[in-house]
Amino acid sequence: LEVGCGMGLGLSILRSHYGHLELYGLETDYDCAREAERATRAVIHLGEFPGDRFGKAFDLVVCFRALAASSDPDGLLSQCARLLR
């Protein structure tokens, strides 16, 4: 899961190195989310970060730049930690 995946650059990098991964992204901007989904073939969720929206745990949660943009970075890290296996 990449939180704040933007247009999917981070997901694209993961896809190029690990093509077998089931990739997910979370993005608040509709246009960015749509482009990320198109470019990466990942499942992109649109909206803020509620930890229960996914219904699953992840092996990896990436927050590249998302922490700096968050009004509550500690809360964001806490939610990400709950989503890890």
C-alpha positions in Angstrom: 0.0 0.0 0.0 1.3 3.4 -0.9 -0.4 6.2 1.1 -0.5 9.4 -0.9 0.5 7.6 -4.1 0.0 10.7 -6.3 0.2 9.7 -10.0 1.8 6.3 -9.2 5.5 6.8 -9.5 6.3 4.8 -6.4 3.9 2.1 -7.4 5.4 2.0 -10.8 8.8 1.4 -9.4 7.5 -1.4 -7.2 5.7 -2.9 -10.2 8.9 -2.8 -12.3 10.9 -4.7 -9.7 8.2 -6.9 -8.3 5.7 -7.6 -11.0 3.9 -10.2 -9.0 2.8 -7.9 -6.2 -0.8 -7.0 -5.5 -0.4 -3.2 -5.3 -2.8 -0.7 -3.6 -2.7 3.1 -3.4 -4.5 5.8 -1.5 -4.8 9.3 -3.0 -7.0 12.3 -2.2 -6.8 13.9 -5.6 -9.2 12.3 -8.2 -7.1 13.0 -11.3 -3.9 11.7 -9.7 -5.7 8.6 -8.5 -7.1 7.9 -11.9 -3.7 8.3 -13.6 -2.0 6.1 -10.9 -4.6 3.3 -11.6 -4.1 3.6 -15.3 -0.3 3.7 -15.2 0.3 1.0 -12.6 -2.7 -1.4 -12.8 -2.9 -1.0 -9.0 -6.1 -0.7 -7.0 -6.3 3.0 -6.0 -8.6 4.1 -3.3 -9.7 7.7 -3.4 -10.0 9.7 -0.2 -8.5 10.4 3.2 -6.9 7.7 5.3 -9.4 5.7 7.3 -7.6 2.5 8.4 -10.6 0.3 8.1 -11.3 0.9 4.4 -9.1 -1.9 3.1 -10.3 -4.9 5.0 -6.9 -6.5 4.8 -3.4 -6.3 6.2 -0.4 -5.4 4.1 3.2 -6.6 4.0 4.5 -3.1 3.2 3.0 0.4 3.7 4.9 3.3 2.0 4.3 6.9 3.0 6.7 8.8 0.7 5.9 12.5 1.2 2.6 11.7 2.8 3.9 12.3 6.3 5.2 15.8 5.4 1.8 16.7 4.0 -0.2 15.2 6.9 -1.7 17.4 9.6 -1.3 14.5 12.0 1.8 12.5 11.1 1.7 10.5 14.3 -1.8 9.5 13.7 -1.0 8.6 10.1 1.9 6.4 11.2 -0.3 4.7 13.8 -2.9 3.9 11.2 -0.3 2.6 8.8 1.2 0.4 11.6 -2.3 -1.1 12.2 -2.5 -2.1 8.6 0.8 -4.1 8.7 0.8 -7.9 9.0 
